[in-house]
Amino acid sequence: MRAALAHATDRTTRAEINLGIALACYGKRDLDGADAALDAVANDGSAAHVRALEYRGWVAGARTDYDGAVTSFAHALHVLDACQERDSFVEANCVQALSAFAVERFDRMAWATVMQRRATSGWHGAGLAYLRFLIALRAAAFAYDVEGDAYTAAAEARAAEELAPSVARRVQALCMRAWVSRCAGEKVAHQDHVRAAQQLFDGLESWAPAGDESIVPLVLAEELGNAGRQQDARRVFELYRAQPPTPPMLEITADPRVAGYERLVEAQILEAEGKREEAVVAYRDAFRIFAPLGYVRRSIVAAVRLIHLSSSDDYLWGHIDSVVARLAKGSWIGPVAAQLRRARHVAELNALQRENLKLVCAGMSNPDIARIRKRSRHTVRNQIATLFETFGVRNRAELVAECARLGILRFEAV
């Protein structure tokens, strides 16, 4: 290919050869070589320029430069709009790439681009059904994770099942439908979707994944574990592990996301198997992979499970609080975080604090509490002040409001 480049005189031909060299280097994970080949493609607004920007996105992703990847894919779409040669496949591929980063990083700006492109582009040509499927799948996750819209999430997951280009991808869509049901607390629907996904997967005569379908057993194992079907989850998980590695050219990026997700799913299976200590180690491994990368969607699951199982470390709470602050109120993450915080506060209260909190929530003043408990007003005032500090509030009204928000008010009033 490089020999052909040396003899090529036509600008378009040289650009196509450089694009081919870039792809070959990317496939071998020679990222510097890929960059060098892409540098040789002119920034002239041509179709080759658009593809070079798309390829730069993949290379940036392989370097774990996710901001750079998002910028490159978005720039490719911008240049494509002014390009005389409209390429629906390149557009759809850039949009689905943006959707992958947006949903994992809770990136609203990138997601807005995805939704705008999706609404104005048909993408009904041959080979585009798979990309439409991926975008619908991620739209379900973004709708519930970030926007707190369970109904849209359910509709998108159902649309993904209808768009699934293969049986394996339909299994993946059913797992997404199961996930939505699980987050919404619909246990029967969750179990039903998981059962349907497993039956469909087990109905395959043999498991020979095409392309990046190799991730499907891992997705299924995760929902099987969360459905309490740990034996089935372990079996499917080991089937995933026994697969030959995905060729580099078929990987979305060479970042550690796949290893992190594998560790996260294994942690959920270990937890379902009752192996608490091993699960904690696996969750910590997953969190340490995802958090520094800015992959919020997976790191938040690891953080929540770690706090539930073993820890109330400030750095985990800081991570959760920073994420919740970015989300709509209907997101499933907020209520889960509130439930964990309630459990933490209740667990830390001693008998005296519980009694004081119950009386405060019942509307008693400090003199009333002092009289009921036969203590001095000074003592009671100090004890109530300690409750303010524990719950991070400034006065009684805020304390009662916080207890109501966390569900402790109802608990303490019983």
Residue pairs with C-beta under 8 A, 6 or more apart in sequence:
1 17
1 20
1 21
1 24
2 21
4 17
5 14
5 17
5 18
5 21
8 14
8 17
11 42
12 46
12 48
14 40
15 40
15 41
15 42
15 46
15 48
15 49
15 52
16 48
18 37
18 38
18 40
18 41
18 52
19 37
19 38
19 41
19 48
19 51
19 52
19 55
21 33
21 34
21 37
22 33
22 34
22 35
22 37
22 38
22 52
22 55
22 59
23 34
23 55
23 249
25 31
25 33
25 34
25 37
26 34
26 55
26 58
26 59
26 62
26 248
26 249
27 247
27 248
27 249
28 248
29 62
29 248
29 254
31 59
31 62
31 63
34 55
34 59
35 56
35 59
38 52
38 55
38 56
38 59
41 48
41 49
41 52
42 48
42 49
43 49
45 79
45 82
45 83
46 83
46 85
47 83
47 85
47 87
47 90
49 79
49 83
50 76
50 79
50 80
50 83
50 87
50 90
51 76
51 87
51 90
53 72
53 73
53 75
53 76
53 79
54 72
54 73
54 76
54 90
54 93
54 94
54 97
56 68
56 72
57 68
57 69
57 70
57 72
57 73
57 76
57 94
57 97
58 69
58 97
58 252
58 253
60 66
60 68
60 69
60 71
60 72
61 69
61 97
61 101
61 252
61 253
61 254
61 255
62 253
62 254
62 255
64 253
64 255
64 256
64 293
66 101
66 105
66 293
66 294
69 97
69 101
69 253
70 98
70 101
70 102
70 107
70 110
73 94
73 95
73 97
73 98
73 101
74 94
74 98
74 110
74 113
76 90
76 94
77 91
77 94
77 95
77 113
77 117
80 86
80 87
80 90
80 91
80 94
88 121
88 122
88 123
88 125
88 128
89 125
89 127
89 128
91 117
91 121
91 123
92 121
92 123
92 128
92 131
92 132
93 131
95 113
95 114
95 117
95 118
95 121
95 131
95 135
96 131
96 134
96 135
97 252
98 110
98 111
98 113
98 114
99 110
99 111
99 114
99 134
99 135
99 138
99 139
99 142
100 134
100 138
100 252
101 107
101 110
102 108
102 110
102 111
102 114
102 138
102 142
103 111
103 138
103 141
103 142
103 145
103 297
104 257
104 295
104 296
104 297
104 298
105 294
105 295
105 296
105 297
106 142
106 145
106 146
106 296
106 297
106 323
106 326
106 327
108 146
111 142
111 146
114 135
114 138
114 139
115 139
118 135
118 139
123 131
123 132
129 163
129 165
130 165
130 169
132 163
133 160
133 163
133 164
133 165
133 169
133 173
136 156
136 157
136 159
136 160
136 163
137 156
137 157
137 160
137 172
137 173
137 176
139 152
139 156
140 152
140 153
140 154
140 156
140 157
140 160
140 176
140 180
141 153
141 176
141 179
141 297
143 149
143 150
143 152
143 153
143 156
144 150
144 152
144 153
144 180
144 183
144 331
144 332
145 297
145 327
145 331
145 332
145 333
146 326
146 327
146 328
146 331
147 328
147 330
147 331
148 327
148 328
148 329
148 330
148 331
148 332
148 334
149 328
149 330
150 180
150 183
150 184
150 330
150 332
153 180
154 177
154 180
154 181
154 184
157 173
157 176
157 177
157 179
157 180
158 177
160 172
160 173
160 176
161 170
161 173
161 174
161 177
163 173
164 170
164 172
164 173
166 210
166 213
167 200
167 203
167 204
168 201
168 204
168 209
168 210
168 213
168 216
169 213
169 216
170 200
171 197
171 200
171 201
171 216
171 219
171 220
172 215
172 216
172 219
172 220
174 193
174 194
174 196
174 197
174 200
175 193
175 194
175 197
175 219
175 220
175 222
175 223
177 189
177 193
178 189
178 190
178 193
178 194
178 197
178 223
178 227
179 223
181 187
181 189
181 190
181 193
182 190
182 223
182 226
183 332
184 332
190 223
190 226
190 227
191 227
193 223
194 223
194 224
194 227
194 229
197 220
197 223
198 220
198 224
198 229
198 232
198 236
201 216
201 217
201 220
201 236
207 217
207 239
207 243
209 216
209 243
211 246
211 250
212 246
212 250
212 251
212 252
214 240
214 243
214 246
215 258
215 261
217 236
217 237
217 239
217 240
217 243
218 237
218 240
218 261
218 262
218 265
220 236
221 233
221 234
221 236
221 237
221 240
221 265
221 269
222 233
222 264
222 265
222 268
224 230
224 232
224 233
224 236
225 233
225 265
225 268
225 269
225 271
225 272
226 268
226 272
228 272
229 272
230 269
230 272
230 273
233 268
233 269
233 272
234 269
234 273
237 265
237 266
237 269
240 262
241 262
248 254
251 258
255 293
256 289
256 293
257 289
257 290
257 293
257 295
257 298
259 289
260 285
260 286
260 289
260 290
260 293
260 295
260 298
261 286
261 298
263 282
263 285
263 286
263 289
264 282
264 283
264 286
264 290
264 298
264 301
264 302
266 282
267 279
267 280
267 282
267 283
267 285
267 286
267 302
267 305
268 279
268 305
270 278
270 279
270 282
271 279
271 305
271 309
276 309
276 310
279 305
279 309
280 306
280 309
280 310
280 311
283 302
283 305
283 306
283 309
284 302
284 306
286 298
286 299
286 302
287 299
287 302
287 303
287 306
287 316
290 296
290 298
290 299
290 302
291 299
291 303
291 319
296 323
299 319
300 319
300 320
300 323
300 333
303 316
303 319
303 320
304 320
304 333
304 336
304 337
304 340
306 313
306 316
307 313
307 316
307 317
307 320
307 340
307 344
308 340
312 344
317 341
320 333
320 337
320 340
321 337
323 333
324 331
324 333
324 334
324 337
327 333
327 334
338 405
338 406
338 407
339 407
341 406
342 406
342 407
342 408
345 390
345 391
345 406
345 408
346 408
346 411
348 390
349 357
349 390
352 383
353 383
353 386
353 387
353 390
354 412
355 373
356 369
356 380
356 383
356 384
356 387
357 387
357 399
357 403
357 408
357 412
358 412
358 413
359 368
359 369
359 372
359 373
360 369
360 384
360 387
360 396
360 399
360 400
361 400
361 403
361 408
361 409
361 412
361 413
362 413
364 372
366 377
366 380
366 381
366 384
367 377
369 375
369 380
369 384
370 376
370 377
370 379
370 380
373 380
384 396
387 399
388 394
388 395
388 398
388 399
391 399
391 402
391 403
392 402
393 399
393 401
393 402
400 409
402 408
403 409
403 412
404 410
